[in-house]
Every structure is written in structure tokens, then in C-alpha cells.
Amino acid sequence: MTGSPLVVVHPDATTLADGVAARLLTRLLDIQSVRSPIHVVVTGGTLGIASLAAVARNPLVSAIDWSAVHFWWGDERYVPAGDPDRNEGQARAALLDFLVSSHGLPPRNVHVAPCFRDTVGVEEAALAYGSDLNEFAPVGGSLPSFDVLMLGVGPDAHVASLFPGHPGLSRTGITTGIEDSPKPPPLRITLTLDAINTAREVWLIASGASKADAVARALGSAPVDEAPAGHVHGTERTLWLVDAASLGE
Ligand SMILES: O=C(O)[C@H](O)[C@@H](O)[C@H](O)[C@H](O)COP(=O)(O)O
């Protein structure tokens, strides 16, 4: 990582979601002026989805060449296709369907993790998602070059599906299956910490007083087993995009 994380405070959750959206669109424009394609990793969770909905509302949405943008997920709930808990479905409803129908995002650029099938275990499904990621890796690499990787932060300081004190935290490789997630649903597929930390920019987003302890622990250098959120970082930049309440203000 280059330097300490930058903490950007917004007054409330709505402004924060709009700020994340504006920042993402501006970042995509900046990148598209120098390189292509772009790989963006989106997150589930309330604020993650609210931020995607804010992208759809932002007039800059029409300035991006969406045909050259790829979407991935940092984690996915391993539930059947169409289950309302699936991060994919929520992201499609908030933004991705609109980008496909009105802004030229090719459906093939939306790279989902597998849906639950009772013949496929969660670890096998996680490996299949890892293979998809691998196909978009530059020569010699194992993952796409993630330009922006967004992560919600849980009240226990988890990110993606990497929970405090959970064995998933120390797994190596690109992806792993989680069988007993403390946050429902229990079965999940997640990028590993190592995989997250290959991203150029990691953006952690948090809002509300219920996140204040988690944010304080993560920014206060608590060990990884207590605050996984404090142990993710971009190779170029790490941003904490938060509202005042999540800083205890
Ligand atoms: O699929 C998920 O559940 C997530 O990706 C998870 O890591 C989420 O981002 C955080 O738990 C924050 O979620 P909230 O914003 O809803 O608190």
C-alpha cells in the first residue's frame, strides 16, 4: 500500500451513497482516458446497493463507455438463482440491468459467482468463480487487475464474507467458500484477503452508528482476527468513505 488510508466523511448515508457514485463515475472516466478495459468489484449490503442505485441516477452515467467495463463481486451469498438474498440480483435491480438496457453494458461483462445447486458444494462453487476470475487475468497473473474494489463494512468489522475469528480469513488462493457465516445466509463465496489486496484501489464504505466500533477498530490497527476491515488495502490507494455517524460523530 502507498501511505495511510484516506478517510472521507459525508454528513449522512444518502449523501455518502451519492458521493461514492460520483467518485466511481469520475474514476472510471479518468481511467478510460488512459487504459481499457476496467474491472470493478462491487459489494452487497445496504450501502453498497444504495451506491449502485446512486450511479444509475447520476447524469455522468452516460459519459462512460460501459462496453469496456467488467463487473465482479467481492462476495456472494450461495443461494439459489432468483433468491432475493443474492447480491447479484440486488445489483442488477439497482444498476446493472439499466446499464445493459440503456447504456451498452454487454451482459457478458457481468461476472457472477455461481448460484446454489444442491449437487455443488460451496467450496467447489468458489473454485468455479476463481476460474472465471482467472480467465481475465493478465499474462502471468491469476486475477483481473481490479481498478476499484468496493467493500461494505459489517458491525463486527467484516468485509466481503471474511469474518473476525473465522478460518476463512487465513485461506490462501483467490476465492474460498464459507459454510457458517455469522451473517445470514450461512453459505457464501468470497474473495480471499490476498485477492482483495491485489486491487489498485480499495474503497471501504460504512454508514451509521452501528458501524462506529468496527470503523474505530479497523482504523485503530486492531489485529486481523478482530477487524478484517483494517487489513484490506489497495496497491495504489485505500479510501474509507463514511458518514459522520460511523465515525461516532
Ligand atoms: O453480502 C454481504 O452481506 C456483504 O458483501 C457484506 O460484506 C456487506 O457488505 C456488509 O455486511 C455490510 O452490509 P450493510 O451495509 O448492509 O451493513
PDBQT file of the ligand as one rigid body, heavy atoms in Angstrom, charges set to zero:
ROOT
HETATM    1  O1  LIG A 301     -23.076  -9.903   1.071  1.00  0.00    +0.000 OA
HETATM    2  C1  LIG A 301     -22.846  -9.266   2.078  1.00  0.00    +0.000 C 
HETATM    3  O2  LIG A 301     -23.529  -9.371   3.099  1.00  0.00    +0.000 OA
HETATM    4  C2  LIG A 301     -21.682  -8.360   2.043  1.00  0.00    +0.000 C 
HETATM    5  O3  LIG A 301     -20.965  -8.186   0.933  1.00  0.00    +0.000 OA
HETATM    6  C3  LIG A 301     -21.168  -7.819   3.328  1.00  0.00    +0.000 C 
HETATM    7  O4  LIG A 301     -19.776  -7.810   3.444  1.00  0.00    +0.000 OA
HETATM    8  C4  LIG A 301     -21.736  -6.403   3.457  1.00  0.00    +0.000 C 
HETATM    9  O5  LIG A 301     -21.159  -5.539   2.525  1.00  0.00    +0.000 OA
HETATM   10  C5  LIG A 301     -21.514  -5.856   4.856  1.00  0.00    +0.000 C 
HETATM   11  O6  LIG A 301     -22.076  -6.775   5.771  1.00  0.00    +0.000 OA
HETATM   12  C6  LIG A 301     -22.149  -4.502   5.050  1.00  0.00    +0.000 C 
HETATM   13  O7  LIG A 301     -23.529  -4.623   4.837  1.00  0.00    +0.000 OA
HETATM   14  P1  LIG A 301     -24.531  -3.476   5.294  1.00  0.00    +0.000 P 
HETATM   15  O8  LIG A 301     -24.157  -2.241   4.514  1.00  0.00    +0.000 OA
HETATM   16  O9  LIG A 301     -25.894  -3.994   4.926  1.00  0.00    +0.000 OA
HETATM   17  O10 LIG A 301     -24.360  -3.322   6.778  1.00  0.00    +0.000 OA
ENDROOT
TORSDOF 0
